[in-house]
Amino acid sequence: TNKKFGYFSKYNEYLLEPVDYLANCEYTVYALQVSIYAYMFEQITGKKCASLKIFYLRDIDSKFWQEINVPYMRADVEILLKHYQHNNN
């Protein structure tokens, strides 16, 4: 990931519609990205994801990985997919 990993929007910014209620920060963006992967995995395999994590390399020189648990944002993924499906038809 990036050199920094923010949990909050520094300037109180939000993502674009239809998820404009979510803060625009690395934590939210990556959690949403991983949730999209989890959703696709579930749709393709029929299996459920037990948990989602991000592994953040804090310092390349020290090779220290930080494990960050993130929520499965399934409802937000479905909102995104419906929004883009509706707008592309």
N, C-alpha and C positions, 0 to 999 in steps of 0.2 A: 504494500500500500504506500501511501504518501509518507513524507518525512514526519508529518504530524498526524495525529489522530484525535480530532475534536469530538466531544460528546454533545456539544451545544453549538448553536449558530452564533458566531461572534457578533453579528450585526442584526440578530433577530430576523433572519431571512427564512423563507419557507420554500419548499419545492413547488413545482408548477402543478396546475390542474391536471388530473383530478385528485392528486394527493397533496394539495396545497395547505393542508393542516399539519403536515410533517415538517419538522425543522430541517433546514438545509445544512447538514453537518456530515462529517465523514461517517460517524456511527450510524446515522439513519440511512444514508445512501448505501453503505455497504450491507447493512442489515436487510434493506429492501432488495439489493442485488442477490444476496445469498438466498433470500426467501423466494425469489423468482426461480433460482436453480432448484431449490427444494420442491417447489410447485411442479416444475417440469419433470423432475425425478419421479414424484408421486404419480403424475399423469401417465408417464411412460411405463413405469414398473408396477403400479398398483400397490406399492409399499409406502409406508408412512415414515417420515423423518422423525427421529426421536429428539434430536436437538440440533441447533445450528451454532456454529462457532466461526470466528474470524481469528486467524493467526497473523499477528502484526509483528513485523520485524522492526523492533525499536532502534537497533543500532547494528549496522552491517558488520562493523569491526568486532563487536562483542558476540555477535550471533545469538542475541537474546530474543526469543520469541515470546510475545505476550498473547495468551489465550483469552479471547473475549467472547463470552456467551451473548448471543443476540436472540431476540424473540422471532418466532416464525410469523411473519406479517402476511399470512395467507389472505385475509380479507382485503388488505391493501393491494396485494398482487391481483386479486380478482377484479377489484375496482379498476386498476390500470388496464388489465386485459380487455375488460368490457368497454372501457372508454376508447381504446385504440381500435378495437374491432368495430365499434359503432361508427367511428370517424373515418374508417377506411372502407366502409361499404357504401 
